[in-house]
Amino acid sequence: MSTEIKLSQSTAIRLEQARGKGMPEADILKAIQAKDVAAFDAVSEEHYRYDTFFSYADEHGEKLEEALLNGYRITFNTRGGLGIWLEKAFNLQADKDFTVGEGIITGLQLTAAQAEVLEQRLAWNWVITDAKEIPAGRELTLKLRALV
């Protein structure tokens, strides 16, 4: 029986930021195994640094290596945080590639593979309420579960 790996929104954003900035999976894995914060210096950003990446994961029981290798689900998404995660995970821009509203994200166009990743990662408090096939894959609408 496999257990779903859970990551906080903050940890997931940082993991996807490293991937999105071109850090090879093997290098991310080595950094995680060694708990080497400095390995992430090249992909660090002003608001998304890695100073507490490992201590936070340890404190909250986040299994970074398993999440990297086998996937994960975000424990809870805020509206803004989900938008940032989408930007990092799929190299998109809010207001250009999708629109973030009050409890809703519209116009999100993903390939079929990206849509599958989103379905696996999306926190329980959000749902995909509309999906239509488009030439490039799917156009999705996401809503806060409480508003459905």
PEFEN-V44939 format. One line per field, one symbol per residue. phi: phi as a letter, one per 40 degrees, with the letter a starting at -180 (. if undefined). A space follows every 50 residues. Layout:
# PEFEN-V44939
phi->???
This chain:
# PEFEN-V44939
phi->.cbccbbcdccccccccccccgccdcccccccccfcccccdcbcbdcbcb dbdcccdccbgccccccccbgabccabcdccccccccccbfbbcgbbabb bcgabbgcbbcdcccccddccdcccbbccaabcbdciabbbbbcdccc
